[in-house]
Amino acid sequence: MLIAASLTAGMAAADDTDHNVHSFLDRTDPNQRLTVSHVHGAGFIGEDLILATHLGLIRFHDDDWAPVDSPPHDFMGFSLVSGGTYISGHPSLLHREGLDNPLGVMFTNDLGKTLKSKGYNGEVDFHWLTAGYSTTSVYALTSSAPLTGAPLFIASSNRGATWGNKYLEGTSGSLIDIAAHPTAGNMVYILTSEGVFRSEDYGSRFRKLAPMTHMSTMAISRDGESIYAAGHRFLVMDINGRFKYSLTLPELDSRDAVRQIAVGPIGSGYLAYVTGFRHVYISKDDGENWKRILVGGDASH
């Protein structure tokens, strides 16, 4: 069943007002704040947290934020894997030579300095993009494909060399998030307004694992043993959708919600989340304690 994209029922939209937003390229001007706009992806490279935004990538390293030294493309889809990153979105206006708009699916092994086409360039902006961290599987989804206006869900088992169309069979509800299993390439999870669904045949057919509502994002632990789902609360389930425990979050505005989850390397204890109001919290002990490292998108705090 095709599912339309929407926010989870009852989840307020984020405050999208941006002040003094720039492309992170100049930190020598003391009057210019390093500001993060519209985070569309988050992930760890070692102990460094990477955020994908409308104005490029930004890195949290040694308790400080800095822009990644790469063109400030408008990242909409973003998935870190072992050895690189899959992205989608739109090229930067100042760095678009040789790049089609939208980007389709691209791969980079240097955080965006160079991009290699994996298809659909100039055709589709995939807002949902996920890849198995240690596999060759990639999944991309858009709620409104060109020409048809219908959802388009594609899957590749060979790092984007070839793609096959999928149809979200067995799912129901409004699409919220998608996450590939990090070690089993045939497995992909979808979060909708009605719960968590899993496919074990590269996205051809899904079955519901756990009913749930009011969630706005999902992630899979690097060891492939846990599912994280969050909104106003943060749940941890086993890989089959059985509840394990809840993580206690710092106080969250009633209008805000967790929008992105980043999971660290196996055994590191690192975990992070981004809210719709662009607050970012990091934990070094698997979510027992949290430290706020970004306040309302302003990295100068």
BELVENMO-V300001 format. One record per residue. N is the residue number from 0. RES is the residue in three letters. SS is DSSP state (h for helix, s for strand, l for the rest). Layout:
n-><N:N>
res-><RES:RES>
ss-><SS:SS>
This chain:
n-><0:1:2:3:4:5:6:7:8:9:10:11:12:13:14:15:16:17:18:19:20:21:22:23:24:25:26:27:28:29:30:31:32:33:34:35:36:37:38:39:40:41:42:43:44:45:46:47:48:49:50:51:52:53:54:55:56:57:58:59:60:61:62:63:64:65:66:67:68:69:70:71:72:73:74:75:76:77:78:79:80:81:82:83:84:85:86:87:88:89:90:91:92:93:94:95:96:97:98:99:100:101:102:103:104:105:106:107:108:109:110:111:112:113:114:115:116:117:118:119:120:121:122:123:124:125:126:127:128:129:130:131:132:133:134:135:136:137:138:139:140:141:142:143:144:145:146:147:148:149:150:151:152:153:154:155:156:157:158:159:160:161:162:163:164:165:166:167:168:169:170:171:172:173:174:175:176:177:178:179:180:181:182:183:184:185:186:187:188:189:190:191:192:193:194:195:196:197:198:199:200:201:202:203:204:205:206:207:208:209:210:211:212:213:214:215:216:217:218:219:220:221:222:223:224:225:226:227:228:229:230:231:232:233:234:235:236:237:238:239:240:241:242:243:244:245:246:247:248:249:250:251:252:253:254:255:256:257:258:259:260:261:262:263:264:265:266:267:268:269:270:271:272:273:274:275:276:277:278:279:280:281:282:283:284:285:286:287:288:289:290:291:292:293:294:295:296:297:298:299:300>
res-><MET:LEU:ILE:ALA:ALA:SER:LEU:THR:ALA:GLY:MET:ALA:ALA:ALA:ASP:ASP:THR:ASP:HIS:ASN:VAL:HIS:SER:PHE:LEU:ASP:ARG:THR:ASP:PRO:ASN:GLN:ARG:LEU:THR:VAL:SER:HIS:VAL:HIS:GLY:ALA:GLY:PHE:ILE:GLY:GLU:ASP:LEU:ILE:LEU:ALA:THR:HIS:LEU:GLY:LEU:ILE:ARG:PHE:HIS:ASP:ASP:ASP:TRP:ALA:PRO:VAL:ASP:SER:PRO:PRO:HIS:ASP:PHE:MET:GLY:PHE:SER:LEU:VAL:SER:GLY:GLY:THR:TYR:ILE:SER:GLY:HIS:PRO:SER:LEU:LEU:HIS:ARG:GLU:GLY:LEU:ASP:ASN:PRO:LEU:GLY:VAL:MET:PHE:THR:ASN:ASP:LEU:GLY:LYS:THR:LEU:LYS:SER:LYS:GLY:TYR:ASN:GLY:GLU:VAL:ASP:PHE:HIS:TRP:LEU:THR:ALA:GLY:TYR:SER:THR:THR:SER:VAL:TYR:ALA:LEU:THR:SER:SER:ALA:PRO:LEU:THR:GLY:ALA:PRO:LEU:PHE:ILE:ALA:SER:SER:ASN:ARG:GLY:ALA:THR:TRP:GLY:ASN:LYS:TYR:LEU:GLU:GLY:THR:SER:GLY:SER:LEU:ILE:ASP:ILE:ALA:ALA:HIS:PRO:THR:ALA:GLY:ASN:MET:VAL:TYR:ILE:LEU:THR:SER:GLU:GLY:VAL:PHE:ARG:SER:GLU:ASP:TYR:GLY:SER:ARG:PHE:ARG:LYS:LEU:ALA:PRO:MET:THR:HIS:MET:SER:THR:MET:ALA:ILE:SER:ARG:ASP:GLY:GLU:SER:ILE:TYR:ALA:ALA:GLY:HIS:ARG:PHE:LEU:VAL:MET:ASP:ILE:ASN:GLY:ARG:PHE:LYS:TYR:SER:LEU:THR:LEU:PRO:GLU:LEU:ASP:SER:ARG:ASP:ALA:VAL:ARG:GLN:ILE:ALA:VAL:GLY:PRO:ILE:GLY:SER:GLY:TYR:LEU:ALA:TYR:VAL:THR:GLY:PHE:ARG:HIS:VAL:TYR:ILE:SER:LYS:ASP:ASP:GLY:GLU:ASN:TRP:LYS:ARG:ILE:LEU:VAL:GLY:GLY:ASP:ALA:SER:HIS>
ss-><l:l:l:l:s:l:l:l:l:l:l:l:l:l:l:l:l:l:l:l:l:l:l:l:l:l:l:l:l:l:l:l:l:l:s:l:l:l:l:l:s:s:s:s:s:l:l:s:s:s:s:s:s:l:l:s:s:s:s:s:s:l:l:s:s:s:s:l:l:l:l:l:l:s:s:s:s:s:s:s:s:l:l:s:s:s:s:s:s:s:l:l:l:l:l:l:l:l:l:l:l:l:l:l:l:s:s:s:l:l:l:l:l:l:l:s:s:l:l:l:l:l:l:l:l:l:l:s:s:s:s:l:l:l:l:l:l:s:s:s:s:s:l:l:l:l:l:l:l:l:l:s:s:s:s:s:l:l:l:l:l:l:l:s:s:s:l:l:s:l:l:l:l:l:s:s:s:s:s:s:l:l:l:l:l:l:l:s:s:s:s:s:l:l:s:s:s:s:s:l:l:l:l:l:s:l:s:s:s:s:s:l:l:l:s:s:s:s:s:s:l:l:l:l:l:s:s:s:s:s:s:l:l:s:s:s:s:s:l:l:l:l:s:s:s:s:s:l:l:l:l:l:l:l:l:l:l:s:s:s:s:s:s:l:l:l:l:l:l:l:s:s:s:s:s:l:l:l:l:s:s:s:s:l:l:l:l:l:l:l:s:s:s:s:s:l:l:s:l:l:l>
